[in-house]
Amino acid sequence: MSTLVWHLTGPRLRGGAPIPSIGVTLVHEGPIAIGQRGLHASRRLIDALSCAPQSAAWIHRVGVEGVEMEHRDKLVARRRTILASYPIDLRRVVRLACECAALGAWCAGLYLPELIEASEQADRGDWGAVSVSAGGAIKAAVSASALAAARDAKAAANSADRAGARASARAALWASAAAANKPPVVEARAVALMTEEIS
């Protein structure tokens, strides 16, 4: 029975091999060591983001079989099959950072309309406006968790590269999850924002 998990890749797999087509199963022969050898994945999307390569361009929903080792944030298996693939859209990543910051602020009892504006500006790719709106939210925030999330949203907007935006969005996810004390809710929103099939 296959276990459904997440895996992020760049335009190619880490070893340089092409990304297999949907439905094709990769099989690892030989010794397995988590973080070194084998077919890796994460049970939670937020963990997959933290383990992603700097050039991450794709989110894959995969099925794994023969899981041999597992850490808090990743596992390693003998077989991995891509079930669906979604391109990472930088606008969606920045929007996610802004929405997570807004959620963190709301859970801390703050209403920061600048973060709602910033998420709408991210949809348009207006990075300068996102930065200004998120900067306004920083000034308005008084809660430590909401303040950290707003700073991370601003950093995501200021980041010109995918890796920086992904790291900032990940930090905003954790900050808002800490404020909300509800990581599954945040992860569900992350899946919805970062996949193409949900608009």
KASULGI-V61698 format. One line per field, one symbol per residue. ss: DSSP state (H for helix, E for strand, C for the rest). phi: phi as a letter, one per 40 degrees, with the letter a starting at -180 (. if undefined). psi: psi as a letter, one per 40 degrees, with the letter a starting at -180 (. if undefined). A space follows every 50 residues. Layout:
# KASULGI-V61698
ss: ???
phi: ???
psi: ???
This chain:
# KASULGI-V61698
ss: CCEEEEEEECCECCCCCECCCCCCEEECCCCCECCCECEEEECCHHHHHH HCCCCCCEEEEEEEEEEEEECCCCEEEEEEEEEEEEECCHHHHHHHHHHH HHHHHHHCCCCCHHHHHHHHHHHHCCHHHHHHHHHHHHHHCCCHHHHHHH HHHHHHHHCCCHHHHHHHHHHHHHHHHHHHCCHHHHHHHHHHHHCCCCC
phi: .cbcababbccbcdcgcccccdgcccbcbgcbadgbbhbcabcbdccccc cccdcdbbbbcbbbbgcbaabdbabbbcbabcbabbccbdccccdddccc ccccccccgbbbccccdcccccdcgccccccccccccccccbcdcccccc ccccccccccbdccccccccccdcccccccfadcccccccccccbccbc
psi: hihhaihiiaeiideeiihiihehhihhiaihhhediahiiididddddd eiidfhehhhhihiifhdihideiihidhhhhdihhihhddddddddddd dddddddeeihgdddddddddddefgddddddddddddddhehddddddd dddddddeheidddddddddddddddddddfgdddddddddddeideh.
